[in-house]
Amino acid sequence: MITISLCMIVKNEEKVIGRCLESVSRLVDEIIIVDTGSSDRTKDIVKNYTDRVVDFQWIDDFAAARNFSFQQATKDYILWLDADDIFTKEDQEKFTSLKQSLSPSTDAVSLNYHLSFDEEGNVTSLLRRYRLVKREKNFQWIGVVHEFLSVSGNLVDGDAAVTHSPLSHDRERNLRIYRKLIDSGETLSPRDTFYYANELMDHSLFEEASNYYKKFLDSKLGWIEDEIRACLKLANCYFELNDKESALHATLQTLIYDVPRPETCCRLGYYFMEQGKNEAAIHWYHQALLYEVDQHLSFQNIAFSTWVPHLQLCVLYDRLKQYDKAYHHNELARKYKPMDDRIVGNKKYLEDILKKVNIKSI
């Protein structure tokens, strides 16, 4: 069976680090914590799980810190996590099975990353990231912010997942690092241009963000998944700026790169829905439901291929007085969000209508 080093970089994570290490400590053979300047109880908590705590002077470069943490590892494979990540009990079992069965010829393993959840605890957004890598391959992290691990060789998809469970975070940190790079005269790579635009949008700087999304797309040097996301995020910016025509054009631009994704379909459905073009809207929402989601997509918002189109189809069929179809789609939406007030309200409203219609038909 392979052996695993857990490598983490942390700073002032006293609220979450114990929870993270408790969920993973029995899955790995070595825990290495690289501290980048904690002033709280982080180190004290970490010492309950490992004596391998190493200091690293923070230089506004996430890749440098992660590469340093990897250099401390001594086991066959390296697992990396952030302090606000955890393995649920179910995923602990899956990861244990993965560890016991993994072929030593494997160079890197991707795991799902569960990013957000609805009120019922269902995963609503996720992506895949390479989490477990062979130490001797010396894979490197790239990027001062929103860093990525460059891997190659024999790549495997694991069925375990890491759950992101933040309590809080420094919203200004990444934006501050990017602005510092720009002020120093650094030219942002296409990837950094995309992620800088994301930071700007997250700070409601929609006009500035739209300029950087366009700059990224004009470079034609991005990964196709980031290009599609950039188009959709650009559409969000235009929507916030009340420029609906440009939002539509940005949405349509996704079709340059691939067949219509569920989010694109839902946006087009909403565009026609707002205009009262119900049949056209129905077509696009049905297209969202027909799409077979690729598990390797960089980012997935499950809502756009599940309850959102069903809920909108309920509204549209109600407009057309096709109450059976409206009720059918509301029930399908209810499978995903049984406690949603809108869906519960629709159920009562449509059941009352269908009851009256059936009485009249007798």
C-alpha positions in Angstrom: 0.0 0.0 0.0 1.2 3.5 -0.8 2.2 6.0 1.9 1.0 9.6 1.9 2.4 12.9 3.2 -0.2 15.6 3.8 1.3 19.0 3.0 -0.5 22.2 4.0 0.2 26.0 4.1 -1.6 27.9 6.8 -1.8 31.3 8.5 -4.1 32.2 11.4 -6.4 29.2 11.0 -7.2 28.5 14.6 -11.0 28.3 13.9 -10.8 25.5 11.3 -7.4 23.8 11.3 -8.3 21.3 14.1 -11.5 20.3 12.2 -9.5 19.7 9.0 -6.7 17.7 10.6 -9.2 15.6 12.6 -10.9 14.5 9.4 -7.6 13.5 7.6 -5.1 12.5 10.3 -5.9 8.8 10.1 -5.8 8.8 6.3 -2.1 9.8 5.9 1.3 8.7 7.2 2.8 12.1 7.7 1.5 15.6 8.3 3.6 18.6 7.3 2.3 22.1 8.1 4.0 25.1 6.6 3.1 28.2 8.6 3.4 31.5 6.8 3.1 33.8 9.8 0.4 32.8 12.2 -0.2 35.1 15.3 -3.1 33.1 16.8 -3.3 29.5 18.2 -2.8 27.7 14.9 0.5 26.2 15.7 -0.6 25.1 19.2 -3.6 23.2 17.6 -1.5 21.7 14.9 1.0 20.2 17.4 -1.8 17.9 18.6 -1.5 16.2 15.2 2.1 16.5 14.1 5.5 17.8 15.1 6.4 18.7 11.5 5.7 22.4 11.6 7.9 24.5 9.4 8.0 28.3 9.1 8.0 30.0 5.7 8.3 33.8 5.2 5.2 34.9 3.2 6.2 36.7 0.0 2.7 37.1 -1.6 3.2 34.0 -3.7 1.0 30.9 -3.1 2.9 28.7 -5.5 6.2 29.4 -3.7 4.7 28.4 -0.4 3.1 25.3 -1.7 6.2 24.1 -3.6 8.2 24.6 -0.3 5.6 22.5 1.5 6.0 19.7 -1.1 9.8 19.8 -0.6 9.3 18.7 3.0 7.5 15.5 2.1 9.1 12.1 2.5 6.4 9.6 1.6 5.4 8.0 -1.7 2.6 10.5 -2.5 1.6 14.0 -1.4 -1.9 15.1 -0.5 -2.7 18.8 -0.2 -5.5 20.5 1.5 -6.5 24.0 2.7 -7.3 24.6 6.3 -11.0 25.1 5.7 -11.2 21.8 3.8 -12.5 18.5 5.3 -13.1 14.9 4.4 -16.6 13.8 5.5 -16.9 10.4 7.1 -18.2 8.9 3.8 -15.3 10.4 1.9 -12.8 9.2 4.5 -13.9 5.7 3.7 -13.6 6.3 0.0 -10.2 7.8 0.4 -9.0 4.8 2.5 -10.2 2.5 -0.2 -8.3 4.6 -2.8 -5.1 4.5 -0.8 -5.4 0.7 -0.4 -6.0 0.0 -4.0 -4.0 2.7 -5.8 -1.4 1.4 -8.3 2.1 2.7 -7.7 2.2 3.5 -11.4 -0.3 6.3 -10.9 1.2 9.8 -11.1 -1.7 11.9 -9.9 -5.2 11.5 -8.7 -8.0 14.0 -9.1 -10.8 14.3 -6.5 -14.0 16.2 -6.6 -14.1 19.5 -4.7 -17.5 20.2 -3.2 -17.8 24.0 -3.0 -21.4 24.8 -2.0 -24.5 23.1 -0.8 -28.3 23.8 -0.7 -30.5 23.9 2.4 -30.9 20.1 2.2 -27.2 19.5 2.1 -27.0 18.6 -1.6 -23.9 19.6 -3.5 -24.7 22.6 -5.8 -21.3 23.4 -7.2 -18.1 21.4 -7.6 -15.0 21.0 -9.6 -12.1 18.5 -9.9 -8.6 19.1 -8.7 -5.5 17.0 -8.6 -5.1 16.3 -4.9 -2.8 13.3 -4.6 0.5 13.3 -6.6 3.6 11.1 -6.7 6.4 12.8 -4.8 9.2 11.6 -7.0 7.6 13.3 -10.1 8.4 16.7 -8.5 5.2 18.3 -9.8 5.3 22.1 -9.4 2.8 24.7 -8.4 2.4 27.7 -10.7 0.8 31.1 -10.0 1.2 33.7 -7.2 -2.6 33.6 -6.7 -5.2 31.0 -7.7 -2.2 28.7 -8.2 -2.5 25.4 -10.0 -0.6 22.2 -9.8 0.9 21.2 -13.2 0.7 17.4 -13.5 1.2 14.8 -16.3 1.6 11.1 -16.9 -0.7 8.4 -15.6 -3.7 10.4 -14.3 -6.6 8.8 -12.4 -9.9 10.1 -11.2 -10.8 9.1 -7.6 -14.3 8.9 -6.3 -13.6 10.5 -2.9 -14.3 14.2 -2.5 -12.9 17.1 -0.5 -15.5 19.4 1.1 -14.8 23.1 1.3 -16.3 24.4 4.5 -15.1 28.0 5.2 -16.1 30.1 8.2 -14.5 33.3 6.9 -11.7 34.5 4.6 -9.7 37.5 3.7 -11.7 39.0 0.8 -9.1 41.6 0.0 -6.0 39.4 0.0 -6.1 38.1 -3.6 -7.1 41.5 -5.1 -4.4 43.2 -3.1 -1.7 40.7 -4.5 -2.9 41.2 -8.1 -3.0 45.0 -7.8 0.6 44.9 -6.3 1.7 42.9 -9.4 0.1 45.3 -11.8 1.5 48.3 -10.0 5.0 46.8 -10.2 4.7 46.7 -14.0 4.2 42.9 -14.1 2.2 41.6 -17.2 -0.5 39.3 -16.1 -0.6 35.9 -17.8 -3.9 35.1 -19.6 -4.8 32.8 -16.6 -4.1 35.5 -14.1 -6.0 38.0 -16.2 -9.1 35.7 -15.9 -8.7 35.3 -12.2 -8.1 39.0 -11.6 -11.3 39.7 -13.5 -13.0 37.2 -11.1 -11.7 39.1 -8.1 -12.9 42.4 -9.5 -16.4 41.0 -10.1 -16.5 39.5 -6.6 -15.9 43.1 -5.4 -18.7 44.4 -7.5 -16.2 46.3 -9.8 -18.3 45.2 -12.8 -17.0 47.6 -15.4 -13.3 47.0 -14.6 -14.0 43.3 -14.4 -15.7 43.3 -17.9 -12.6 44.9 -19.4 -10.3 42.2 -18.0 -12.7 39.4 -19.1 -12.6 40.9 -22.6 -8.8 41.2 -22.5 -8.6 37.5 -21.5 -10.9 36.4 -24.2 -9.2 38.5 -26.9 -5.9 36.9 -26.0 -7.2 33.5 -27.3 -4.7 31.9 -25.0 -6.9 30.6 -22.2 -8.1 27.1 -21.4 -11.5 26.4 -23.1 -13.2 25.9 -19.8 -12.0 29.3 -18.5 -13.0 30.9 -21.8 -16.6 29.6 -21.4 -16.7 30.7 -17.8 -15.3 34.1 -18.8 -18.1 34.6 -21.3 -20.8 33.8 -18.6 -19.1 36.0 -16.0 -18.9 38.8 -18.6 -22.6 38.3 -19.1 -23.1 38.7 -15.3 -21.1 42.0 -15.4 -23.2 43.4 -18.2 -26.4 42.3 -16.4 -25.3 44.1 -13.3 -24.5 47.2 -15.5 -28.1 46.9 -16.9 -26.7 46.2 -20.5 -28.9 43.3 -21.4 -28.0 43.3 -25.1 -24.3 42.9 -24.3 -25.2 40.3 -21.7 -26.9 38.3 -24.5 -24.0 38.6 -26.8 -21.6 37.5 -24.1 -23.8 34.4 -23.4 -23.9 33.6 -27.2 -20.1 33.9 -27.3 -19.9 30.6 -25.3 -21.1 28.8 -28.5 -17.8 29.6 -30.1 -16.1 27.1 -27.8 -18.5 24.2 -27.3 -22.1 23.1 -27.5 -24.5 25.0 -25.3 -23.8 24.2 -21.6 -26.7 24.1 -19.1 -26.0 27.6 -17.8 -25.9 29.0 -21.3 -29.2 27.3 -22.1 -30.8 28.7 -18.9 -29.6 32.2 -19.7 -31.1 32.0 -23.2 -34.3 30.6 -21.7 -34.5 33.5 -19.3 -33.8 36.0 -22.1 -36.8 34.7 -24.1 -38.9 34.3 -21.0 -38.5 37.9 -20.1 -39.8 38.9 -23.6 -42.9 36.6 -23.2 -41.5 34.3 -26.0 -42.6 31.2 -24.1 -42.0 28.5 -26.7 -38.5 29.7 -27.4 -37.8 29.8 -23.6 -39.2 26.3 -23.2 -36.9 25.0 -25.9 -33.8 26.3 -24.2 -34.7 25.1 -20.7 -35.4 21.6 -22.1 -31.9 21.8 -23.7 -30.4 22.5 -20.3 -32.0 19.2 -19.0 -30.7 17.2 -22.0 -27.1 18.1 -21.5 -24.9 15.2 -20.1 -22.6 16.8 -17.6 -18.9 16.0 -18.1 -17.4 15.1 -14.8 -14.1 16.6 -15.9 -15.4 20.1 -16.4 -13.5 22.7 -14.4 -16.6 23.9 -12.6 -20.1 22.7 -12.4 -23.2 24.5 -11.0 -25.6 21.6 -10.8 -28.6 23.9 -10.4 -28.5 24.8 -14.1 -29.1 21.1 -15.2 -31.5 20.2 -12.4 -34.0 22.2 -10.5 -33.6 25.6 -12.2 -34.8 24.6 -15.6 -37.6 22.5 -14.1 -38.8 25.4 -12.0 -38.8 27.7 -15.0 -40.6 25.2 -17.2 -43.2 25.0 -14.5 -43.8 28.8 -14.8 -43.7 28.7 -18.6 -46.2 25.9 -18.9 -48.5 27.6 -16.4 -48.4 30.7 -18.7 -49.6 28.5 -21.5 -52.3 26.9 -19.2 -50.7 23.5 -19.7 -51.1 22.8 -16.0 -50.3 19.0 -16.1 -46.9 19.8 -17.6 -46.3 22.7 -15.2 -47.1 20.3 -12.2 -44.9 17.6 -13.6 -41.8 19.9 -13.8 -42.5 21.4 -10.4 -42.5 17.9 -9.0 -39.2 17.2 -10.7 -37.8 20.4 -9.2 -39.2 19.4 -5.8 -37.0 16.3 -5.8 -34.0 18.5 -5.6 -35.4 21.2 -3.3 -38.3 19.8 -1.4 -38.4 22.7 1.1 -38.1 25.6 -1.4 -40.9 28.1 -0.7 -41.5 28.8 -4.4 -41.8 25.1 -5.3 -44.0 24.3 -2.3 -46.2 27.3 -3.3 -46.4 26.1 -6.9 -47.4 22.7 -5.8 -50.4 24.0 -3.8 -51.4 26.5 -6.5 -51.3 23.8 -9.3 -53.0 21.2 -7.3 -55.9 23.6 -6.7 -56.1 24.4 -10.4 -56.0 20.8 -11.5 -58.7 19.9 -9.0 -61.0 22.5 -10.5 -60.2 21.5 -14.0 -60.9 17.8 -13.3 -64.2 18.8 -11.6 -65.3 20.8 -14.6 -64.4 17.9 -17.0 -66.7 15.4 -15.1 
